[in-house]
Amino acid sequence: MFNKARVESYDSVFWRISGMRGSREYEIVNQGDTAEISEYEMRCTSGGGMEKKLIRQVLCPNSQLLELLNSVEMMKWDGFNGKHPRGVRDGEMFSFRAKVNGGTNIRTEGSENFPKGFREFRSAVGTLLSESS
């Protein structure tokens, strides 16, 4: 039986960040011993649709990713719905979902209001992606 407070395994992790200037999507997929981390930019097409363009991709050990997910206490994010802070005129919206521990779904979303640890998680993933460039 899995400890519900910890991520023991994962299938996938996905999040989207949208702002005034565009959107980015991030995806982490379990590839056995490694985690494949991808960053995509969402672009408008001439036909009015959206296209997803791969910007960066990196592999890292699953043990490193699991350590990161647990250091930010990602399991506590489930159900978080961060309402836009009063008086803030701009910002980013986000949605996050993960499938962990053999089928547990984690879902969270917000508008310039993130669960505790999300910024640190986002920064750490950004660092991993930058090291691949």
C-alpha positions in Angstrom: 0.0 0.0 0.0 1.3 3.5 -0.9 1.8 6.3 1.6 -0.7 8.9 0.5 1.5 11.7 1.7 4.3 10.7 -0.7 4.7 10.2 -4.4 6.1 6.6 -4.7 5.7 6.4 -8.5 4.2 8.4 -11.3 2.9 7.8 -14.8 2.7 11.4 -16.0 2.7 15.0 -14.8 1.3 17.9 -17.0 0.8 21.6 -16.5 -0.1 24.6 -18.6 0.8 28.2 -17.8 -1.1 30.9 -19.7 -0.6 34.6 -19.7 -1.2 37.7 -21.8 1.8 36.9 -24.1 1.1 33.2 -24.7 1.0 29.7 -23.2 3.5 27.0 -22.3 2.8 23.4 -21.6 5.1 21.1 -19.7 4.9 17.3 -19.6 6.8 14.7 -17.6 6.5 11.1 -18.7 7.8 8.1 -16.9 10.2 6.2 -19.3 11.2 3.4 -17.0 14.4 4.5 -15.2 14.2 8.0 -16.5 11.8 11.0 -16.6 11.3 12.6 -20.0 10.6 16.4 -19.4 9.3 18.4 -22.3 8.4 22.1 -22.7 6.1 23.2 -25.4 5.1 26.6 -26.7 1.5 27.1 -27.9 1.3 29.2 -31.0 -1.5 30.6 -33.0 -1.8 29.3 -36.6 -2.8 31.4 -39.6 -6.1 29.4 -39.6 -7.0 30.6 -36.1 -6.1 27.4 -34.3 -3.3 26.5 -32.0 -0.2 24.4 -32.6 2.1 22.9 -30.0 5.8 23.3 -30.7 8.5 21.4 -28.7 11.0 24.0 -27.3 13.2 21.9 -25.0 13.4 18.3 -23.8 15.6 16.5 -21.3 15.9 13.1 -19.5 16.6 12.9 -15.8 16.7 10.0 -13.4 13.3 9.0 -12.0 14.8 9.1 -8.5 15.6 12.8 -9.0 12.1 13.6 -10.2 10.4 11.7 -7.3 12.7 13.6 -4.8 11.5 16.9 -6.4 7.8 16.0 -6.3 8.1 15.0 -2.6 10.2 18.0 -1.6 7.4 20.4 -2.8 4.7 18.1 -1.2 2.9 17.8 -4.5 0.4 15.3 -3.0 -1.1 18.2 -0.9 -1.9 20.2 -4.1 -4.9 18.0 -5.1 -8.1 20.1 -5.2 -6.3 23.5 -4.9 -8.3 26.2 -6.7 -6.4 29.4 -6.4 -8.7 32.3 -7.0 -7.2 35.4 -8.6 -6.0 37.8 -5.9 -8.1 40.9 -5.5 -6.4 44.0 -6.9 -4.0 42.1 -9.1 -4.6 43.2 -12.7 -2.3 40.8 -14.5 -0.8 37.4 -14.0 -0.7 33.8 -15.1 -3.3 31.1 -15.0 -2.3 27.5 -14.6 -3.7 24.0 -14.6 -1.9 21.0 -13.3 -2.6 17.3 -13.3 -0.6 14.2 -12.4 -1.2 10.5 -12.3 0.7 9.0 -9.4 1.0 6.0 -7.1 -0.7 3.5 -9.5 -3.7 5.6 -10.4 -4.2 8.5 -8.0 -5.1 11.7 -9.9 -3.8 15.0 -8.6 -5.6 18.1 -10.1 -5.1 21.8 -9.3 -5.6 25.1 -11.0 -5.5 28.8 -10.3 -5.0 32.4 -11.5 -1.9 34.1 -10.1 -2.4 32.0 -7.0 -0.4 28.8 -6.7 -0.2 25.9 -4.2 2.7 26.0 -1.8 5.8 24.7 -3.5 4.5 25.2 -7.1 6.9 28.0 -7.9 9.9 26.0 -6.5 8.8 23.0 -8.6 8.4 25.1 -11.7 11.8 26.7 -11.1 13.5 23.3 -10.6 12.0 21.9 -13.8 13.1 25.1 -15.6 16.7 24.5 -14.3 16.7 20.9 -15.6 15.5 22.0 -19.0 18.1 24.8 -19.2 20.9 22.4 -18.4 19.9 20.4 -21.5 20.3 23.5 -23.8 
